Amino acid sequence: MKKNGKIGINAFCLVTTILLLLAACRSKTSDHTHHSATATWQCPMKCEGEKTYPKPGSCPVCKMDLQHIVPEANTAAHQSAEPAELALLLKPTFEYVLSAVKTLRPARKTLLTNLEAPGYITYDARRVQAISARFSGRIERLYVRYPLQPVRKGQRLLDIYSPEIATALQELIFLLEKDATNTALLENARRRLALLGLTAAQIAEAEISRKPALALSVFSPFEGFVFEKPLSASLNSNGEMNGGMPSGSASVNTEPAELSVNEVLFLQEGMYVQKGQRLFNVQSLSSVWAILELYPADFSAVKIGQAVSLHVEPFEKLFSGKINYIEPIINAGTKNFRARVYLENPGGHLKPGALLHASISAGHRNGLWIPKTAALDLGRQQVVFLKKDGVFRSQKIEAGSLSGGWLEVRSGISEADEIAADAQFLMDSESFVKSN
């Protein structure tokens, strides 16, 4: 029995030893698995400052479990092991997008060019006719009530009572009744009435009725629309219409006079007019002017006779013409010079005040060119996106002529600069507009 008891104790000790060894191996394996990257242990409260311990345990001061500290080198190594694709996705969005923008450099070459110019339709100053009073008198009846009222040729405009006309008619009637055979005096009397403005029908009516008319009508010898104020028109510095007729027309006023059908005429019934006084102007729309606003730098490139293609709002079709006149002065408001294109306007479809865009054939031109897509048009100026040190920034340029899909650059960038090939791709409506 003692022998068997000793064998049992020895077996128990052996089993226990084996179990302890297995546990130690497992613990060591687990510790190696979880703490293979362990360098030191440290109190989480840092009771002893930066003091570290080589193995886990408790803080001798606060009795809290020590905290495992992983070396920074291992962390960096772990981070460097991330896939390249993941690192790319973690980059800021704008940095990734900008790196994918195609760039190009301006090229110097000679191309067949077209000058682009804004403009507007205005009245043809050669089609303005004045209607003046040929005799003095009082306006008895007015048939034209507002500016821009259309009138036909031969339409009655107003009735005037004139003592001078009444006297001349009485002389004709007296000759007819007392000296009808004196043809010379009768012809002189008729001629005098005609010079005073009476029509042949009015003179014949007086000869038949043998009564002087109390009021004589004034008829329009022209077709168009009536106005009193000088008409003028222009584009302001923002490219907007000021209204009316351009400089160099029959009007010498420097202030634009914008007319409206809601205004009233200066002439009113009961007013007196003097002989020779201008009553109305009649403007015909059988032809109009296209006024083109051009930069001073284009002055040498624009010649009389050059072909022009016009896109007039709201028409879809193009109108063609040629440069008929170049104004010799610079506009004080826009600092541009103007060219005129005379357009026939049958039916009056082209209305004064309509905006247009003109393309002028300007021949071959040597210069610095970029694709049109590389420039962003902001109205009165254009910009490109210049790449420098891996970053794009907006750069203002002075644009010149167009040739197909190419845009001439006069200043702002050089052949050595690198710009974005598609400016619209980099456009940010809020931040970009504020920065410019």
C-alpha positions as a LaTeX table, in Angstrom:
\begin{tabular}{lrrr}
\hline
Residue & $x$ (\AA) & $y$ (\AA) & $z$ (\AA) \\
\hline
Met1 & 0.00 & 0.00 & 0.00 \\
Lys2 & 2.77 & 2.42 & 0.80 \\
Lys3 & 4.39 & 1.55 & $-2.46$ \\
Asn4 & 1.19 & 2.16 & $-4.37$ \\
Gly5 & 0.66 & 5.44 & $-2.52$ \\
Lys6 & 4.10 & 6.66 & $-3.49$ \\
Ile7 & 3.42 & 5.75 & $-7.12$ \\
Gly8 & 0.13 & 7.70 & $-7.03$ \\
Ile9 & 1.83 & 10.73 & $-5.55$ \\
Asn10 & 4.60 & 10.61 & $-8.10$ \\
Ala11 & 2.08 & 10.29 & $-10.94$ \\
Phe12 & 0.13 & 13.22 & $-9.58$ \\
Cys13 & 3.28 & 15.34 & $-9.40$ \\
Leu14 & 4.24 & 14.37 & $-12.96$ \\
Val15 & 0.83 & 15.27 & $-14.33$ \\
Thr16 & 0.86 & 18.54 & $-12.45$ \\
Thr17 & 4.32 & 19.36 & $-13.77$ \\
Ile18 & 3.24 & 18.61 & $-17.34$ \\
Leu19 & 0.15 & 20.78 & $-16.95$ \\
Leu20 & 2.21 & 23.63 & $-15.54$ \\
Leu21 & 4.67 & 23.34 & $-18.41$ \\
Leu22 & 1.82 & 23.39 & $-20.95$ \\
Ala23 & 0.27 & 26.39 & $-19.25$ \\
Ala24 & 3.61 & 28.16 & $-19.21$ \\
Cys25 & 4.11 & 27.42 & $-22.92$ \\
Arg26 & 0.61 & 28.59 & $-23.73$ \\
Ser27 & 1.09 & 31.70 & $-21.67$ \\
Lys28 & 4.41 & 32.33 & $-23.32$ \\
Thr29 & 2.91 & 31.73 & $-26.74$ \\
Ser30 & 0.00 & 34.01 & $-25.95$ \\
Asp31 & 2.31 & 36.59 & $-24.50$ \\
His32 & 4.46 & 36.35 & $-27.61$ \\
Thr33 & 1.40 & 36.64 & $-29.79$ \\
His34 & $-0.05$ & 39.63 & $-27.99$ \\
His35 & 3.08 & 41.28 & $-26.75$ \\
Ser36 & 5.67 & 40.44 & $-29.37$ \\
Ala37 & 5.82 & 44.12 & $-30.14$ \\
Thr38 & 6.02 & 44.99 & $-26.41$ \\
Ala39 & 8.80 & 47.30 & $-25.40$ \\
Thr40 & 7.90 & 48.63 & $-21.96$ \\
Trp41 & 5.15 & 48.96 & $-19.36$ \\
Gln42 & 4.14 & 52.18 & $-17.67$ \\
Cys43 & 1.70 & 53.47 & $-15.08$ \\
Pro44 & $-1.36$ & 54.94 & $-16.84$ \\
Met45 & $-1.44$ & 57.76 & $-14.27$ \\
Lys46 & 2.30 & 58.36 & $-14.59$ \\
Cys47 & 2.72 & 58.48 & $-10.83$ \\
Glu48 & 6.49 & 58.17 & $-11.26$ \\
Gly49 & 6.69 & 60.32 & $-14.39$ \\
Glu50 & 8.01 & 58.58 & $-17.47$ \\
Lys51 & 9.40 & 55.59 & $-15.56$ \\
Thr52 & 8.86 & 52.27 & $-17.30$ \\
Tyr53 & 8.98 & 48.59 & $-16.28$ \\
Pro54 & 10.21 & 45.61 & $-18.33$ \\
Lys55 & 7.19 & 43.41 & $-17.47$ \\
Pro56 & 3.54 & 43.75 & $-16.49$ \\
Gly57 & 2.51 & 44.35 & $-12.91$ \\
Ser58 & 1.02 & 46.98 & $-10.63$ \\
Cys59 & 2.07 & 50.52 & $-10.00$ \\
Pro60 & 3.82 & 50.67 & $-6.60$ \\
Val61 & 2.17 & 54.02 & $-5.90$ \\
Cys62 & $-1.47$ & 53.84 & $-7.08$ \\
Lys63 & $-1.62$ & 50.03 & $-7.36$ \\
Met64 & $-3.20$ & 50.27 & $-10.88$ \\
Asp65 & $-2.22$ & 47.76 & $-13.58$ \\
Leu66 & 0.66 & 48.91 & $-15.72$ \\
Gln67 & $-0.17$ & 49.94 & $-19.29$ \\
His68 & 1.51 & 48.38 & $-22.28$ \\
Ile69 & 3.38 & 50.88 & $-24.53$ \\
Val70 & 3.85 & 50.00 & $-28.25$ \\
Pro71 & 6.97 & 51.48 & $-29.90$ \\
Glu72 & 6.34 & 54.16 & $-32.53$ \\
Ala73 & 8.59 & 52.36 & $-34.98$ \\
Asn74 & 6.27 & 49.37 & $-34.98$ \\
Thr75 & 3.25 & 51.64 & $-35.46$ \\
Ala76 & 4.93 & 53.33 & $-38.42$ \\
Ala77 & 5.83 & 49.94 & $-39.86$ \\
His78 & 2.22 & 48.83 & $-39.48$ \\
Gln79 & 0.96 & 51.96 & $-41.19$ \\
Ser80 & 3.49 & 51.66 & $-44.00$ \\
Ala81 & 2.13 & 48.23 & $-44.71$ \\
Glu82 & $-1.21$ & 49.66 & $-45.84$ \\
Pro83 & $-2.01$ & 49.03 & $-49.50$ \\
Ala84 & $-1.11$ & 51.81 & $-51.94$ \\
Glu85 & $-4.72$ & 52.04 & $-53.09$ \\
Leu86 & $-5.88$ & 52.72 & $-49.54$ \\
Ala87 & $-3.28$ & 55.45 & $-49.10$ \\
Leu88 & $-4.53$ & 57.10 & $-52.31$ \\
Leu89 & $-8.11$ & 57.04 & $-51.09$ \\
Leu90 & $-7.08$ & 58.64 & $-47.80$ \\
Lys91 & $-5.67$ & 61.68 & $-49.61$ \\
Pro92 & $-7.73$ & 64.91 & $-49.66$ \\
Thr93 & $-10.23$ & 64.98 & $-52.53$ \\
Phe94 & $-8.97$ & 68.18 & $-54.10$ \\
Glu95 & $-5.38$ & 66.90 & $-54.12$ \\
Tyr96 & $-6.36$ & 63.72 & $-55.94$ \\
Val97 & $-8.55$ & 65.58 & $-58.50$ \\
Leu98 & $-5.98$ & 68.25 & $-59.32$ \\
Ser99 & $-3.31$ & 65.64 & $-59.90$ \\
Ala100 & $-5.45$ & 64.16 & $-62.68$ \\
Val101 & $-5.97$ & 67.41 & $-64.66$ \\
Lys102 & $-4.35$ & 67.42 & $-68.07$ \\
Thr103 & $-2.02$ & 70.36 & $-68.70$ \\
Leu104 & $-0.50$ & 72.03 & $-71.76$ \\
Arg105 & 1.76 & 74.91 & $-72.76$ \\
Pro106 & 0.81 & 77.85 & $-75.03$ \\
Ala107 & 2.05 & 77.51 & $-78.62$ \\
Arg108 & 3.29 & 80.28 & $-80.91$ \\
Lys109 & 2.01 & 79.91 & $-84.48$ \\
Thr110 & 0.16 & 81.66 & $-87.33$ \\
Leu111 & $-3.56$ & 81.00 & $-87.77$ \\
Leu112 & $-6.47$ & 82.38 & $-89.78$ \\
Thr113 & $-8.30$ & 84.55 & $-87.26$ \\
Asn114 & $-11.72$ & 85.99 & $-86.50$ \\
Leu115 & $-12.29$ & 88.94 & $-84.20$ \\
Glu116 & $-15.20$ & 88.45 & $-81.80$ \\
Ala117 & $-17.12$ & 91.55 & $-80.72$ \\
Pro118 & $-20.36$ & 92.30 & $-78.86$ \\
Gly119 & $-22.74$ & 94.91 & $-80.23$ \\
Tyr120 & $-26.32$ & 96.02 & $-80.68$ \\
Ile121 & $-28.82$ & 97.09 & $-83.32$ \\
Thr122 & $-29.66$ & 100.79 & $-83.53$ \\
Tyr123 & $-31.43$ & 103.25 & $-85.82$ \\
Asp124 & $-30.04$ & 104.21 & $-89.20$ \\
Ala125 & $-29.39$ & 107.95 & $-88.88$ \\
Arg126 & $-29.63$ & 108.29 & $-92.67$ \\
Arg127 & $-33.31$ & 107.31 & $-92.48$ \\
Val128 & $-34.41$ & 110.16 & $-90.18$ \\
Gln129 & $-36.69$ & 112.77 & $-91.77$ \\
Ala130 & $-37.82$ & 116.01 & $-90.12$ \\
Ile131 & $-41.34$ & 117.45 & $-90.47$ \\
Ser132 & $-41.40$ & 121.21 & $-89.90$ \\
Ala133 & $-44.17$ & 123.80 & $-89.82$ \\
Arg134 & $-44.38$ & 125.72 & $-93.11$ \\
Phe135 & $-46.67$ & 128.30 & $-91.61$ \\
Ser136 & $-47.41$ & 129.72 & $-88.17$ \\
Gly137 & $-50.58$ & 128.93 & $-86.31$ \\
Arg138 & $-52.38$ & 127.17 & $-83.47$ \\
Ile139 & $-52.69$ & 123.39 & $-83.18$ \\
Glu140 & $-56.40$ & 122.63 & $-83.40$ \\
Arg141 & $-56.21$ & 118.83 & $-83.49$ \\
Leu142 & $-53.35$ & 116.41 & $-82.83$ \\
Tyr143 & $-53.54$ & 112.88 & $-84.29$ \\
Val144 & $-50.15$ & 111.66 & $-82.98$ \\
Arg145 & $-50.19$ & 111.14 & $-79.23$ \\
Tyr146 & $-47.00$ & 109.40 & $-78.08$ \\
Pro147 & $-43.35$ & 108.88 & $-79.10$ \\
Leu148 & $-42.56$ & 105.90 & $-81.34$ \\
Gln149 & $-46.09$ & 105.87 & $-82.71$ \\
Pro150 & $-45.98$ & 104.34 & $-86.20$ \\
Val151 & $-47.20$ & 106.47 & $-89.11$ \\
Arg152 & $-47.78$ & 105.79 & $-92.80$ \\
Lys153 & $-46.83$ & 107.99 & $-95.69$ \\
Gly154 & $-49.69$ & 110.46 & $-96.27$ \\
Gln155 & $-51.15$ & 109.98 & $-92.78$ \\
Arg156 & $-52.63$ & 113.09 & $-91.11$ \\
Leu157 & $-50.51$ & 114.26 & $-88.18$ \\
Leu158 & $-52.21$ & 117.44 & $-86.95$ \\
Asp159 & $-54.54$ & 120.31 & $-87.91$ \\
Ile160 & $-53.30$ & 123.91 & $-87.66$ \\
Tyr161 & $-55.33$ & 127.10 & $-87.86$ \\
Ser162 & $-53.19$ & 129.72 & $-89.59$ \\
Pro163 & $-54.29$ & 133.31 & $-90.35$ \\
Glu164 & $-51.55$ & 133.41 & $-93.00$ \\
Ile165 & $-53.00$ & 130.44 & $-94.85$ \\
Ala166 & $-56.51$ & 131.78 & $-94.49$ \\
Thr167 & $-55.42$ & 135.07 & $-96.10$ \\
Ala168 & $-53.65$ & 133.27 & $-98.96$ \\
Leu169 & $-56.74$ & 131.14 & $-99.62$ \\
Gln170 & $-58.99$ & 134.20 & $-99.64$ \\
Glu171 & $-56.72$ & 135.82 & $-102.27$ \\
Leu172 & $-57.03$ & 132.70 & $-104.48$ \\
Ile173 & $-60.82$ & 132.64 & $-104.06$ \\
Phe174 & $-61.04$ & 136.40 & $-104.84$ \\
Leu175 & $-59.08$ & 135.92 & $-108.09$ \\
Leu176 & $-61.31$ & 133.02 & $-109.08$ \\
Glu177 & $-64.42$ & 135.10 & $-108.51$ \\
Lys178 & $-63.23$ & 138.49 & $-109.83$ \\
Asp179 & $-60.43$ & 137.75 & $-112.33$ \\
Ala180 & $-60.76$ & 134.11 & $-113.43$ \\
Thr181 & $-59.11$ & 134.79 & $-116.80$ \\
Asn182 & $-55.88$ & 136.03 & $-115.26$ \\
Thr183 & $-54.07$ & 132.70 & $-115.35$ \\
Ala184 & $-50.73$ & 134.19 & $-114.31$ \\
Leu185 & $-52.06$ & 135.57 & $-111.03$ \\
Leu186 & $-53.98$ & 132.36 & $-110.36$ \\
Glu187 & $-50.86$ & 130.22 & $-110.86$ \\
Asn188 & $-48.87$ & 132.50 & $-108.57$ \\
Ala189 & $-51.55$ & 132.18 & $-105.86$ \\
Arg190 & $-51.59$ & 128.38 & $-106.18$ \\
Arg191 & $-47.78$ & 128.23 & $-106.10$ \\
Arg192 & $-47.69$ & 130.35 & $-102.94$ \\
Leu193 & $-50.13$ & 127.99 & $-101.20$ \\
Ala194 & $-48.07$ & 124.98 & $-102.28$ \\
Leu195 & $-44.92$ & 126.58 & $-100.86$ \\
Leu196 & $-46.75$ & 127.16 & $-97.58$ \\
Gly197 & $-47.37$ & 123.41 & $-97.35$ \\
Leu198 & $-50.79$ & 122.84 & $-98.84$ \\
Thr199 & $-51.24$ & 119.78 & $-100.99$ \\
Ala200 & $-52.74$ & 119.91 & $-104.48$ \\
Ala201 & $-55.88$ & 118.25 & $-103.12$ \\
Gln202 & $-56.29$ & 120.94 & $-100.46$ \\
Ile203 & $-55.87$ & 123.74 & $-103.02$ \\
Ala204 & $-58.36$ & 122.09 & $-105.38$ \\
Glu205 & $-60.89$ & 121.69 & $-102.55$ \\
Ala206 & $-60.66$ & 125.41 & $-101.74$ \\
Glu207 & $-61.21$ & 126.31 & $-105.41$ \\
Ile208 & $-64.33$ & 124.14 & $-105.53$ \\
Ser209 & $-65.86$ & 125.19 & $-102.21$ \\
Arg210 & $-64.76$ & 128.84 & $-102.58$ \\
Lys211 & $-64.39$ & 128.91 & $-98.78$ \\
Pro212 & $-61.10$ & 129.25 & $-96.86$ \\
Ala213 & $-60.42$ & 126.34 & $-94.49$ \\
Leu214 & $-60.34$ & 127.25 & $-90.83$ \\
Ala215 & $-57.78$ & 124.51 & $-90.03$ \\
Leu216 & $-55.33$ & 122.89 & $-92.40$ \\
Ser217 & $-54.01$ & 119.39 & $-91.96$ \\
Val218 & $-50.29$ & 118.45 & $-91.97$ \\
Phe219 & $-49.59$ & 115.06 & $-93.53$ \\
Ser220 & $-46.55$ & 112.84 & $-93.12$ \\
Pro221 & $-44.46$ & 112.61 & $-96.30$ \\
Phe222 & $-42.59$ & 109.59 & $-94.84$ \\
Glu223 & $-43.24$ & 106.20 & $-93.29$ \\
Gly224 & $-41.82$ & 105.16 & $-89.92$ \\
Phe225 & $-42.43$ & 106.17 & $-86.32$ \\
Val226 & $-42.43$ & 109.64 & $-84.79$ \\
Phe227 & $-40.30$ & 111.04 & $-82.01$ \\
Glu228 & $-39.24$ & 114.44 & $-80.71$ \\
Lys229 & $-36.15$ & 113.78 & $-78.54$ \\
Pro230 & $-32.84$ & 112.94 & $-80.20$ \\
Leu231 & $-32.39$ & 109.18 & $-80.15$ \\
Ser232 & $-29.13$ & 107.72 & $-78.86$ \\
Ala233 & $-27.86$ & 104.27 & $-77.86$ \\
Ser234 & $-24.72$ & 102.66 & $-76.49$ \\
Leu235 & $-23.36$ & 99.82 & $-74.40$ \\
Asn236 & $-22.12$ & 100.79 & $-70.96$ \\
Ser237 & $-19.00$ & 99.41 & $-69.27$ \\
Asn238 & $-20.97$ & 96.33 & $-68.16$ \\
Gly239 & $-22.06$ & 95.51 & $-71.71$ \\
Glu240 & $-25.65$ & 96.65 & $-71.06$ \\
Met241 & $-27.81$ & 98.85 & $-73.25$ \\
Asn242 & $-28.17$ & 102.54 & $-72.40$ \\
Gly243 & $-30.83$ & 103.02 & $-75.11$ \\
Gly244 & $-31.19$ & 105.00 & $-78.37$ \\
Met245 & $-28.97$ & 105.98 & $-81.30$ \\
Pro246 & $-25.13$ & 105.83 & $-81.43$ \\
Ser247 & $-22.63$ & 108.65 & $-81.49$ \\
Gly248 & $-21.97$ & 110.08 & $-84.91$ \\
Ser249 & $-25.70$ & 110.15 & $-85.73$ \\
Ala250 & $-27.93$ & 113.11 & $-86.35$ \\
Ser251 & $-28.01$ & 113.74 & $-82.62$ \\
Val252 & $-25.10$ & 115.53 & $-81.00$ \\
Asn253 & $-26.35$ & 114.95 & $-77.46$ \\
Thr254 & $-23.85$ & 113.11 & $-75.26$ \\
Glu255 & $-26.58$ & 112.03 & $-72.84$ \\
Pro256 & $-28.64$ & 109.06 & $-74.05$ \\
Ala257 & $-32.36$ & 109.78 & $-74.38$ \\
Glu258 & $-34.26$ & 106.57 & $-73.74$ \\
Leu259 & $-37.77$ & 106.74 & $-75.16$ \\
Ser260 & $-40.85$ & 104.94 & $-73.98$ \\
Val261 & $-44.33$ & 104.63 & $-75.44$ \\
Asn262 & $-45.60$ & 105.73 & $-72.02$ \\
Glu263 & $-44.17$ & 109.22 & $-72.50$ \\
Val264 & $-46.16$ & 112.09 & $-74.01$ \\
Leu265 & $-45.22$ & 114.45 & $-76.81$ \\
Phe266 & $-44.19$ & 118.01 & $-76.12$ \\
Leu267 & $-46.66$ & 119.28 & $-78.73$ \\
Gln268 & $-50.22$ & 119.52 & $-77.43$ \\
Glu269 & $-53.50$ & 120.81 & $-78.81$ \\
Gly270 & $-53.87$ & 124.57 & $-78.35$ \\
Met271 & $-50.15$ & 125.29 & $-78.63$ \\
Tyr272 & $-48.82$ & 127.76 & $-81.20$ \\
Val273 & $-46.09$ & 126.84 & $-83.62$ \\
Gln274 & $-43.85$ & 129.10 & $-85.66$ \\
Lys275 & $-43.01$ & 128.88 & $-89.31$ \\
Gly276 & $-39.96$ & 126.65 & $-89.76$ \\
Gln277 & $-40.34$ & 124.99 & $-86.33$ \\
Arg278 & $-39.60$ & 121.25 & $-86.32$ \\
Leu279 & $-42.72$ & 119.40 & $-85.30$ \\
Phe280 & $-41.66$ & 115.73 & $-85.50$ \\
Asn281 & $-38.91$ & 113.43 & $-86.66$ \\
Val282 & $-39.93$ & 110.31 & $-88.55$ \\
Gln283 & $-37.54$ & 107.36 & $-88.29$ \\
Ser284 & $-37.71$ & 104.57 & $-90.85$ \\
Leu285 & $-36.69$ & 100.99 & $-90.01$ \\
Ser286 & $-36.20$ & 99.94 & $-93.62$ \\
Ser287 & $-32.52$ & 99.70 & $-92.72$ \\
Val288 & $-30.64$ & 99.59 & $-89.40$ \\
Trp289 & $-27.09$ & 99.82 & $-88.10$ \\
Ala290 & $-25.21$ & 97.07 & $-86.28$ \\
Ile291 & $-22.79$ & 98.80 & $-83.90$ \\
Leu292 & $-19.77$ & 96.65 & $-82.93$ \\
Glu293 & $-17.78$ & 97.38 & $-79.76$ \\
Leu294 & $-14.08$ & 96.60 & $-80.34$ \\
Tyr295 & $-10.98$ & 96.82 & $-78.15$ \\
Pro296 & $-8.43$ & 99.53 & $-79.07$ \\
Ala297 & $-5.82$ & 96.78 & $-79.59$ \\
Asp298 & $-7.92$ & 95.52 & $-82.54$ \\
Phe299 & $-7.96$ & 98.87 & $-84.33$ \\
Ser300 & $-5.23$ & 97.94 & $-86.80$ \\
Ala301 & $-6.91$ & 94.61 & $-87.59$ \\
Val302 & $-10.31$ & 96.07 & $-88.52$ \\
Lys303 & $-10.72$ & 97.46 & $-92.05$ \\
Ile304 & $-13.63$ & 98.83 & $-94.05$ \\
Gly305 & $-15.02$ & 96.11 & $-96.31$ \\
Gln306 & $-14.20$ & 93.15 & $-94.03$ \\
Ala307 & $-16.84$ & 90.41 & $-93.98$ \\
Val308 & $-18.89$ & 90.16 & $-90.79$ \\
Ser309 & $-21.15$ & 87.40 & $-89.52$ \\
Leu310 & $-23.79$ & 88.55 & $-87.03$ \\
His311 & $-25.81$ & 86.56 & $-84.52$ \\
Val312 & $-28.68$ & 88.83 & $-83.43$ \\
Glu313 & $-30.91$ & 87.98 & $-80.49$ \\
Pro314 & $-33.37$ & 86.28 & $-80.63$ \\
Phe315 & $-32.85$ & 85.04 & $-84.21$ \\
Glu316 & $-31.20$ & 81.67 & $-84.76$ \\
Lys317 & $-30.06$ & 82.41 & $-88.30$ \\
Leu318 & $-26.90$ & 84.41 & $-88.99$ \\
Phe319 & $-26.93$ & 87.80 & $-90.72$ \\
Ser320 & $-24.05$ & 88.74 & $-93.00$ \\
Gly321 & $-22.64$ & 92.12 & $-93.89$ \\
Lys322 & $-19.41$ & 94.08 & $-94.04$ \\
Ile323 & $-17.69$ & 96.85 & $-92.14$ \\
Asn324 & $-19.11$ & 100.04 & $-93.66$ \\
Tyr325 & $-17.69$ & 102.64 & $-91.31$ \\
Ile326 & $-15.20$ & 102.85 & $-88.43$ \\
Glu327 & $-15.83$ & 105.66 & $-85.97$ \\
Pro328 & $-12.69$ & 107.79 & $-85.50$ \\
Ile329 & $-13.14$ & 108.30 & $-81.74$ \\
Ile330 & $-12.84$ & 106.17 & $-78.61$ \\
Asn331 & $-16.04$ & 105.84 & $-76.59$ \\
Ala332 & $-15.65$ & 107.72 & $-73.30$ \\
Gly333 & $-17.66$ & 105.18 & $-71.30$ \\
Thr334 & $-16.33$ & 101.82 & $-72.50$ \\
Lys335 & $-12.91$ & 103.01 & $-73.83$ \\
Asn336 & $-13.61$ & 100.97 & $-76.98$ \\
Phe337 & $-13.91$ & 102.02 & $-80.59$ \\
Arg338 & $-16.92$ & 101.25 & $-82.76$ \\
Ala339 & $-17.51$ & 99.94 & $-86.24$ \\
Arg340 & $-20.80$ & 100.03 & $-88.17$ \\
Val341 & $-22.44$ & 97.46 & $-90.37$ \\
Tyr342 & $-25.37$ & 98.70 & $-92.48$ \\
Leu343 & $-28.15$ & 96.11 & $-92.69$ \\
Glu344 & $-31.24$ & 96.15 & $-94.88$ \\
Asn345 & $-34.32$ & 95.47 & $-92.78$ \\
Pro346 & $-37.33$ & 94.62 & $-94.94$ \\
Gly347 & $-40.38$ & 94.17 & $-92.75$ \\
Gly348 & $-38.66$ & 95.83 & $-89.80$ \\
His349 & $-37.83$ & 92.53 & $-88.07$ \\
Leu350 & $-34.51$ & 93.79 & $-86.66$ \\
Lys351 & $-35.41$ & 96.00 & $-83.71$ \\
Pro352 & $-33.19$ & 98.77 & $-82.31$ \\
Gly353 & $-31.78$ & 97.74 & $-78.94$ \\
Ala354 & $-31.35$ & 94.05 & $-79.81$ \\
Leu355 & $-27.99$ & 92.65 & $-78.67$ \\
Leu356 & $-25.74$ & 90.82 & $-81.10$ \\
His357 & $-22.43$ & 88.98 & $-81.35$ \\
Ala358 & $-20.21$ & 89.62 & $-84.37$ \\
Ser359 & $-17.42$ & 87.58 & $-85.91$ \\
Ile360 & $-15.09$ & 89.57 & $-88.19$ \\
Ser361 & $-12.76$ & 87.84 & $-90.64$ \\
Ala362 & $-9.35$ & 89.36 & $-89.80$ \\
Gly363 & $-6.89$ & 87.30 & $-91.92$ \\
His364 & $-3.80$ & 85.42 & $-90.68$ \\
Arg365 & $-2.24$ & 86.33 & $-87.35$ \\
Asn366 & 0.97 & 85.22 & $-85.65$ \\
Gly367 & 0.76 & 84.99 & $-81.89$ \\
Leu368 & 0.56 & 82.88 & $-78.75$ \\
Trp369 & $-2.37$ & 80.46 & $-78.92$ \\
Ile370 & $-4.14$ & 78.15 & $-76.47$ \\
Pro371 & $-7.19$ & 75.88 & $-76.93$ \\
Lys372 & $-10.39$ & 77.76 & $-76.27$ \\
Thr373 & $-11.31$ & 75.22 & $-73.59$ \\
Ala374 & $-8.25$ & 76.26 & $-71.55$ \\
Ala375 & $-9.70$ & 79.74 & $-70.91$ \\
Leu376 & $-12.68$ & 80.60 & $-68.75$ \\
Asp377 & $-14.78$ & 83.49 & $-70.07$ \\
Leu378 & $-16.07$ & 85.75 & $-67.28$ \\
Gly379 & $-17.61$ & 88.35 & $-69.56$ \\
Arg380 & $-15.27$ & 91.33 & $-69.67$ \\
Gln381 & $-12.20$ & 89.23 & $-68.85$ \\
Gln382 & $-10.85$ & 85.71 & $-69.30$ \\
Val383 & $-8.70$ & 83.56 & $-67.03$ \\
Val384 & $-6.66$ & 80.37 & $-67.22$ \\
Phe385 & $-5.49$ & 78.04 & $-64.44$ \\
Leu386 & $-1.72$ & 78.24 & $-64.11$ \\
Lys387 & 0.09 & 75.25 & $-62.58$ \\
Lys388 & 3.03 & 76.07 & $-60.34$ \\
Asp389 & 4.65 & 73.83 & $-57.71$ \\
Gly390 & 1.89 & 71.28 & $-58.22$ \\
Val391 & $-0.87$ & 73.75 & $-57.42$ \\
Phe392 & $-3.29$ & 75.48 & $-59.81$ \\
Arg393 & $-4.18$ & 79.14 & $-59.44$ \\
Ser394 & $-6.27$ & 81.46 & $-61.59$ \\
Gln395 & $-4.42$ & 83.85 & $-63.90$ \\
Lys396 & $-6.04$ & 86.71 & $-65.83$ \\
Ile397 & $-5.15$ & 86.96 & $-69.51$ \\
Glu398 & $-5.78$ & 89.44 & $-72.28$ \\
Ala399 & $-7.50$ & 87.48 & $-75.01$ \\
Gly400 & $-7.30$ & 88.39 & $-78.69$ \\
Ser401 & $-8.61$ & 86.75 & $-81.83$ \\
Leu402 & $-10.27$ & 83.38 & $-82.30$ \\
Ser403 & $-9.41$ & 80.77 & $-84.89$ \\
Gly404 & $-11.63$ & 77.72 & $-84.78$ \\
Gly405 & $-11.02$ & 76.16 & $-81.37$ \\
Trp406 & $-7.95$ & 78.32 & $-80.66$ \\
Leu407 & $-7.75$ & 81.55 & $-78.65$ \\
Glu408 & $-5.00$ & 84.15 & $-78.99$ \\
Val409 & $-3.35$ & 85.30 & $-75.73$ \\
Arg410 & $-1.83$ & 88.78 & $-75.84$ \\
Ser411 & $-0.61$ & 88.96 & $-72.26$ \\
Gly412 & $-0.84$ & 87.18 & $-68.92$ \\
Ile413 & 1.07 & 83.95 & $-69.68$ \\
Ser414 & 4.10 & 82.87 & $-71.72$ \\
Glu415 & 5.21 & 79.83 & $-73.70$ \\
Ala416 & 7.03 & 78.46 & $-70.63$ \\
Asp417 & 3.89 & 78.37 & $-68.46$ \\
Glu418 & 1.90 & 75.21 & $-67.84$ \\
Ile419 & $-1.88$ & 75.60 & $-67.72$ \\
Ala420 & $-4.90$ & 73.35 & $-67.30$ \\
Ala421 & $-6.25$ & 72.08 & $-70.60$ \\
Asp422 & $-9.86$ & 72.29 & $-69.38$ \\
Ala423 & $-10.52$ & 75.43 & $-67.34$ \\
Gln424 & $-14.15$ & 74.57 & $-66.73$ \\
Phe425 & $-13.11$ & 71.39 & $-64.92$ \\
Leu426 & $-11.39$ & 73.46 & $-62.23$ \\
Met427 & $-14.13$ & 76.06 & $-61.93$ \\
Asp428 & $-15.53$ & 76.53 & $-58.43$ \\
Ser429 & $-18.36$ & 79.01 & $-58.66$ \\
Glu430 & $-18.11$ & 80.46 & $-55.16$ \\
Ser431 & $-14.45$ & 80.44 & $-54.16$ \\
Phe432 & $-13.19$ & 81.31 & $-57.63$ \\
Val433 & $-15.52$ & 84.24 & $-58.22$ \\
Lys434 & $-14.69$ & 85.67 & $-54.78$ \\
Ser435 & $-10.97$ & 85.39 & $-55.46$ \\
Asn436 & $-11.35$ & 87.31 & $-58.71$ \\
\hline
\end{tabular}
